[in-house]
């Protein structure tokens, strides 16, 4: 039996994240992903070099992006001998990509890989109904101008020109992610004030990370942007309290634009490798990706759309033989402040841990001082497929140089799924 290899996190690179319709309004998923992969290649001397595999993806896809991972790596200047695989698991896309590569590296199938993700709401696909699409196809197939005109106009109605807008509603419930998060907040009794307080902490931690230069070597300039444009230095509880609820406007809503992530454009990437591959090239090893887990739940029947990370984390820690007391940093993706607070409360709830997680005892409380210490998605923004790699890259740098430390990553996704990972310091 082949002995498993340790999976080294060499480092990461990402472009600054931007609110939708701002700095990247003229960019595409491909251009954003190409920029971040190009920055990673430049940073680690990979221009023209073969990497064993790039796995990347986007949640908001155009049909033109038939294998965005392959096209982006070629744009980035990696060797044409580098294969690219496109994946998608909603907001967990790039973390799942890292786990797929980690399994191949650990088992000796490959020695190096890049996990990445990109999303832009500014270039969302606008499509028309099937009748209009079929009309266009028929006109294209016709041979003469008269036949094309007849195919296009026969039985035509103006209603066919109504575009189908992009939707973030869950197909099985018809509710948006924000509406689902509102239901979770009500179920778990998460207050508006608690959500706002978490959002303020995220912005303050992110701003402090910028001030101390933490991001200086992580960011790749793109379209003139040098810094995430959602991070606020002047956010306060008073300002957030003045915002109106965004998803439940009945008077009992608690989720607002301030305690929810904005629609965001951006891309991120992480370089993984075997220890031998990294050392042979004189590359650093910031940390090790030691384990991961993906889980799903029955959200369509009331389990909570964004609660699946509770299951993924519980199962992962069981397999690792670890508990919350063994974790030094918790990097919980902040799709909504309510989601983070709901999962934290569930992990400390005896009934939930027994009935849903199958545990004899609670996982416990998370010390706020260990939570998202450099800020998270409420501050940086959330380009869906890019978030996992952003968090993984940040976590590896956070652990770099520290001795015997562990970090836990948890990402909720649309479709009632969650992706979790354990990262350990290299020192």
TACORSUL-V909428 format. One record per residue. N is the residue number from 1. SS is DSSP state (alpha for helix, beta for strand, coil for the rest). PHI is phi in degrees with one decimal (NA if undefined). Layout:
((N,SS,PHI) (N,SS,PHI))
This chain:
((1,coil,NA) (2,coil,-68.6) (3,coil,-73.5) (4,coil,-68.9) (5,coil,-94.4) (6,coil,-76.2) (7,beta,-101.5) (8,beta,-86.3) (9,beta,-97.5) (10,beta,-73.1) (11,beta,164.8) (12,beta,-147.3) (13,beta,-153.7) (14,beta,-150.0) (15,beta,-85.6) (16,coil,-59.0) (17,coil,-85.6) (18,beta,-132.7) (19,beta,-58.7) (20,coil,-55.1) (21,coil,79.3) (22,coil,-112.8) (23,coil,-61.1) (24,coil,-107.8) (25,coil,-62.9) (26,coil,-103.5) (27,coil,-98.8) (28,coil,-122.9) (29,alpha,-56.0) (30,alpha,-65.5) (31,alpha,-68.1) (32,alpha,-68.3) (33,alpha,-67.8) (34,alpha,-61.7) (35,alpha,-66.1) (36,alpha,-72.2) (37,alpha,-67.6) (38,alpha,-63.8) (39,alpha,-65.4) (40,alpha,-65.5) (41,alpha,-62.5) (42,alpha,-65.3) (43,alpha,-64.6) (44,coil,-114.0) (45,coil,64.0) (46,coil,-104.7) (47,coil,-60.5) (48,coil,77.0) (49,coil,-94.9) (50,coil,-88.0) (51,coil,-104.9) (52,coil,-61.7) (53,coil,-166.5) (54,beta,-113.3) (55,beta,-119.0) (56,beta,-150.1) (57,beta,-171.7) (58,coil,-140.6) (59,coil,-87.8) (60,coil,-93.1) (61,coil,-106.7) (62,coil,-97.8) (63,coil,-63.4) (64,coil,-68.7) (65,coil,-91.6) (66,coil,-71.6) (67,coil,-149.5) (68,alpha,-63.7) (69,alpha,-62.3) (70,alpha,-67.3) (71,alpha,-65.1) (72,alpha,-68.0) (73,alpha,-67.8) (74,alpha,-69.1) (75,alpha,-61.9) (76,coil,-78.3) (77,coil,92.7) (78,coil,-71.7) (79,coil,-59.0) (80,coil,-60.5) (81,coil,-79.7) (82,coil,-84.1) (83,coil,-79.8) (84,beta,-129.3) (85,beta,-123.7) (86,beta,-100.5) (87,coil,-129.3) (88,coil,-157.5) (89,coil,-140.7) (90,alpha,53.0) (91,alpha,-68.0) (92,alpha,-95.2) (93,alpha,-54.5) (94,alpha,-75.7) (95,alpha,-73.4) (96,alpha,-61.5) (97,alpha,-57.9) (98,alpha,-64.9) (99,alpha,-67.9) (100,alpha,-62.4) (101,alpha,-67.1) (102,alpha,-60.4) (103,alpha,-62.3) (104,alpha,-70.3) (105,alpha,-68.7) (106,alpha,-61.4) (107,coil,-87.0) (108,coil,85.7) (109,coil,-70.2) (110,coil,-138.8) (111,coil,-114.0) (112,beta,-151.5) (113,beta,-167.1) (114,beta,-120.5) (115,beta,-103.3) (116,beta,-154.8) (117,beta,-158.4) (118,beta,-145.7) (119,beta,-153.8) (120,coil,-138.9) (121,coil,-81.7) (122,coil,-72.1) (123,coil,-120.7) (124,coil,-66.4) (125,coil,-70.1) (126,coil,-108.0) (127,beta,-119.3) (128,beta,-110.2) (129,coil,-62.4) (130,alpha,-61.4) (131,alpha,-62.3) (132,alpha,-68.6) (133,alpha,-63.2) (134,alpha,-63.8) (135,alpha,-63.9) (136,alpha,-64.0) (137,alpha,-65.3) (138,alpha,-65.3) (139,alpha,-64.6) (140,alpha,-67.4) (141,alpha,-79.1) (142,coil,-65.3) (143,coil,-92.4) (144,coil,-104.9) (145,alpha,-61.5) (146,alpha,-63.4) (147,alpha,-65.7) (148,alpha,-64.4) (149,alpha,-64.4) (150,alpha,-65.4) (151,alpha,-63.4) (152,alpha,-80.2) (153,alpha,-99.9) (154,coil,-60.7) (155,coil,69.4) (156,coil,-67.8) (157,coil,-133.6) (158,alpha,-61.8) (159,alpha,-60.7) (160,alpha,-67.1) (161,alpha,-82.4) (162,coil,-71.3) (163,beta,-72.5) (164,beta,-96.2) (165,coil,-72.1) (166,coil,-58.3) (167,coil,-129.9) (168,coil,-107.8) (169,coil,-73.2) (170,coil,-72.0) (171,coil,-58.1) (172,coil,-85.8) (173,coil,-126.6) (174,coil,76.4) (175,coil,-100.7) (176,coil,-76.5) (177,alpha,-61.6) (178,alpha,-64.3) (179,alpha,-65.4) (180,alpha,-63.2) (181,alpha,-64.1) (182,alpha,-62.1) (183,alpha,-61.7) (184,alpha,-64.8) (185,alpha,-61.0) (186,alpha,-67.7) (187,alpha,-61.3) (188,alpha,-96.9) (189,coil,65.5) (190,coil,-87.3) (191,coil,-80.6) (192,alpha,-60.8) (193,alpha,-63.5) (194,alpha,-65.2) (195,alpha,-64.9) (196,alpha,-63.9) (197,alpha,-64.1) (198,alpha,-65.7) (199,alpha,-64.4) (200,alpha,-61.1) (201,alpha,-62.2) (202,alpha,-62.4) (203,alpha,-63.7) (204,alpha,-65.4) (205,alpha,-66.1) (206,alpha,-66.7) (207,alpha,-63.7) (208,alpha,-65.8) (209,alpha,-62.3) (210,alpha,-64.0) (211,alpha,-61.5) (212,coil,-87.9) (213,coil,82.0) (214,coil,-59.5) (215,coil,-91.1) (216,coil,-55.8) (217,coil,-103.4) (218,coil,-98.3) (219,beta,-98.9) (220,beta,-114.2) (221,coil,-60.9) (222,beta,-146.3) (223,coil,51.9) (224,coil,83.0) (225,beta,-91.3) (226,coil,-117.8) (227,coil,-150.5) (228,coil,-55.3) (229,coil,-93.9) (230,coil,-101.5) (231,coil,-67.4) (232,coil,-112.7) (233,coil,-95.4) (234,coil,-114.9) (235,coil,-69.9) (236,coil,-144.4) (237,alpha,-60.8) (238,alpha,-64.2) (239,alpha,-66.5) (240,alpha,-67.8) (241,alpha,-66.3) (242,coil,-83.1) (243,coil,-81.1) (244,coil,-87.4) (245,beta,-56.7) (246,coil,-98.3) (247,coil,-115.7) (248,coil,-121.7) (249,coil,-102.2) (250,coil,-79.7) (251,coil,112.3) (252,coil,-110.9) (253,coil,-71.9) (254,coil,-125.6) (255,coil,-90.1) (256,beta,-126.6) (257,coil,-65.0) (258,coil,-83.8) (259,coil,-109.0) (260,beta,-125.7) (261,coil,-72.2) (262,coil,-79.9) (263,beta,-65.6) (264,beta,-135.5) (265,beta,-109.4) (266,beta,165.7) (267,beta,-152.2) (268,beta,-149.2) (269,beta,-152.4) (270,beta,-137.5) (271,beta,-98.8) (272,beta,-112.9) (273,beta,-164.4) (274,beta,-74.2) (275,alpha,-61.6) (276,alpha,-63.9) (277,alpha,-62.5) (278,alpha,-66.4) (279,alpha,-66.8) (280,alpha,-62.7) (281,coil,-105.1) (282,coil,66.4) (283,coil,-93.6) (284,coil,-74.2) (285,coil,-121.7) (286,coil,-79.6) (287,beta,-166.1) (288,beta,-121.3) (289,beta,-90.0) (290,beta,-101.2) (291,beta,-165.9) (292,beta,-149.5) (293,beta,-157.0) (294,beta,-122.0) (295,beta,-139.3) (296,beta,-134.7) (297,coil,-137.2) (298,coil,-93.9) (299,alpha,-63.9) (300,alpha,-67.8) (301,alpha,-121.3) (302,coil,99.0) (303,coil,-80.2) (304,coil,97.1) (305,coil,-52.9) (306,coil,-106.1) (307,coil,-97.1) (308,alpha,-60.4) (309,alpha,-58.0) (310,alpha,-60.5) (311,alpha,-73.5) (312,alpha,-59.2) (313,alpha,-65.5) (314,alpha,-60.9) (315,alpha,-66.1) (316,alpha,-64.9) (317,alpha,-66.3) (318,alpha,-60.0) (319,alpha,-66.8) (320,alpha,-84.6) (321,coil,69.2) (322,coil,-123.3) (323,coil,-132.4) (324,alpha,-59.7) (325,alpha,-65.4) (326,alpha,-90.5) (327,coil,-104.4) (328,coil,-94.4) (329,beta,-137.4) (330,beta,-114.2) (331,beta,-107.9) (332,beta,-103.3) (333,coil,-57.1) (334,coil,-100.0) (335,coil,-56.9) (336,beta,-142.3) (337,alpha,-57.1) (338,alpha,-61.0) (339,alpha,-62.9) (340,alpha,-60.3) (341,alpha,-68.0) (342,alpha,-64.8) (343,alpha,-66.1) (344,alpha,-63.5) (345,alpha,-68.4) (346,alpha,-64.2) (347,alpha,-63.6) (348,coil,-110.9) (349,coil,-104.4) (350,alpha,-57.8) (351,alpha,-65.7) (352,alpha,-65.1) (353,alpha,-63.7) (354,alpha,-76.0) (355,alpha,-81.1) (356,coil,-99.3) (357,coil,-93.0) (358,coil,68.2) (359,coil,-104.9) (360,coil,-77.5) (361,coil,-140.9) (362,coil,-70.2) (363,coil,-69.7) (364,coil,114.6) (365,coil,-89.6) (366,coil,-108.1) (367,coil,-64.8) (368,alpha,-55.1) (369,alpha,-70.2) (370,alpha,-102.2) (371,beta,-98.5) (372,coil,44.6) (373,coil,-67.5) (374,coil,-108.3) (375,coil,84.5) (376,coil,-146.2) (377,alpha,-64.6) (378,alpha,-60.2) (379,alpha,-91.3) (380,alpha,-77.3) (381,coil,99.8) (382,beta,-143.6) (383,coil,-74.0) (384,alpha,-39.9) (385,alpha,-73.6) (386,alpha,-89.3) (387,alpha,-64.6) (388,alpha,-59.1) (389,alpha,-67.8) (390,alpha,-59.6) (391,alpha,-66.7) (392,alpha,-64.3) (393,alpha,-65.2) (394,alpha,-62.4) (395,alpha,-63.7) (396,alpha,-61.5) (397,alpha,-67.5) (398,alpha,-58.9) (399,alpha,-82.6) (400,coil,-56.5) (401,coil,84.1) (402,coil,-87.9) (403,coil,-105.0) (404,coil,63.6) (405,coil,-106.4) (406,beta,-128.3) (407,beta,-129.5) (408,beta,-113.1) (409,beta,-111.5) (410,beta,-137.6) (411,beta,-129.6) (412,beta,-86.1) (413,beta,-138.5) (414,coil,-60.5) (415,coil,79.9) (416,coil,68.6) (417,beta,-130.5) (418,beta,-145.1) (419,beta,-123.9) (420,beta,-129.5) (421,beta,-151.7) (422,beta,-112.8) (423,beta,-125.1) (424,beta,-122.7) (425,beta,-66.9) (426,coil,-87.5) (427,coil,-81.9))
